[in-house]
């Protein structure tokens, strides 16, 4: 863990020289949702490959760029592309960017992801705001010695998602005529999609959507005291009795359909913070 802190400090030293000013709001733009970046007035664009110790995206739908700019009248830092355990990264590496964002002054984190819908009422292209999550990935980014300056050894997770931002989402939904589900997200390792039996199991334990990201980032964000709101774009319908094969192209197409609505939600939250 000492080496991870040293790596974070190296990244911060580099970024503090490149970024124009401190930002209190961070965004993570997930699979197929990089177009949300078009709503940001970008002042600085830094490829992950240029940042010391930063992981590099290996998934084609993740650009791998750190953006600094303004959205909704507020300064933001946006991660255009994230990392996953299935890429071969450790939980510490997957969440390294969250440590860096917090070190740069980010206090509020908005997260997006693509997920399969387990609730029969969910349709491809719908949005779901996370109210809770289930970690089924078999790893935890807090494993190992704790860095006390980052957060407590045993962080409380009774309310990982911020109620005040959830109330903002209600206002935004009414303002723009959006329908936004609320539900529980299950995080699995991936990269394969699940079997019929696995979908049945996930639904039986209370999950409304399933994906391969987000939970490690939320754990680290809460460990460091950040407020969090997270949203899933439902990209496929995972009803065992009606299951059909789905391709990456299908998933990306559904994410693109939902991107304009999610952009309104993100910008609406940022403007209200």
Number of C-alpha atoms within 10 A of each C-alpha: 13 10 8 15 15 12 17 21 17 16 22 20 14 13 17 13 9 13 18 12 12 15 21 18 24 27 25 25 23 27 26 29 26 23 16 23 18 10 16 21 16 17 11 13 16 16 15 20 13 13 18 16 18 19 18 19 19 15 14 10 17 20 21 22 21 19 23 25 22 19 21 18 13 16 19 24 28 26 26 27 24 26 27 22 21 15 14 11 14 16 21 22 18 22 25 23 24 26 23 20 24 23 18 21 15 22 18 23 26 20 22 26 23 28 29 27 30 27 17 12 11 21 18 21 23 23 27 26 21 24 19 18 21 16 18 14 18 10 14 17 19 21 11 10 9 14 14 9 7 16 16 14 14 9 14 11 12 7 11 22 21 16 14 11 20 19 11 16 21 14 16 20 16 10 11 12 10 18 13 20 16 16 19 20 32 27 22 21 18 15 12 9 18 17 12 14 9 13 21 17 12 19 20 11 10 16 22 26 29 26 22 26 28 27 25 23 26 26 23 25 25 19 21 20 16 23 20 24 25 26 26 31 33 27 30 26 22 31 19 16 8 8 13 11 7 13 11 12 10 13 21 17 16 21 30 20 17 21 20 14 21 24 17 20 22 23 18 20 20 24 12 12 13
